[in-house]
Amino acid sequence: MLPAEKRRALQLEKEKAVEEELHAPGFWTRFDGDILTKAVPIEKEVDIMLDHDYDGIKELDNSLPPWWVWGFYITIIWSFIYLGHYHLFRTGALQTEEYSIAMQEAADQAKEREAKMKDFVSAETITVLNNPEALGAGKGIYTTNCVACHGAGGEGGVGPNLTDDFWIHGGGIKNLFKVITDGVPAKGMISWKSQLSPKQIQQVASYIMTMHGTNPAGGKEPQGEKWVEESGTTTAPDSTQSDSTVTTL
């Protein structure tokens, strides 16, 4: 057995080790001290205190935070990479070149939009198509969808005559486009915008315009008001004169 004095010494060493373990800094404390701030514990600040003071205010000679120091080193390394990439090896585009590339991309996108917009037609932008291909497509659409109500030659039947000067909802390409697009539900004329694209409606409206003055056999009596184009405009009179049993166009 150990002498009492020796046992006492061992006991004190054990208690000291336990005490040090209990007061040892945790992970986040060590992380803060070693990586983030490198702060000196308050009880050891006297070791880094400078000799001078200002009105009783003393200064500590703390080290710069490690994260700041490493950030500064990284900026120096990055400056050499930037210099080589943009100015020495010319593998990157400078601001003027980036601007030119962006402007070219914008121009290309504008051309793509214009190409797509060629098939977009509205009542405000519609014009009469006169080329044989468009009129042929319009005739096919008319034959498939319009003959039942307006006759093969536009002479009328359930619907009004499309060949004379009288129109229930105004003549001209713009009014034709509106009526075909939106329909006249109260008179049995359905809206075709869910079945025909704006371009197809323009084609069939242009074909209907070619029927004017053809005077087909068995033409239906005039309905609505006489339509006269004035100075190239297509403003239509607001007429509600119609036969309630007629599909209107």
QUIURTA-V298969 format. One record per helix or strand of 2 or more residues. SS is the DSSP state (helix for helix, strand for strand). FROM is the first residue (numbers start at 1). TO is the last residue. If there is no record, write none. Layout:
BEGIN
SS FROM TO
SS FROM TO
END
This chain:
BEGIN
helix 4 22
helix 27 36
helix 42 48
strand 49 54
strand 57 60
helix 66 88
helix 95 117
helix 132 145
helix 147 150
strand 166 167
helix 172 182
helix 185 187
helix 198 209
strand 225 226
END
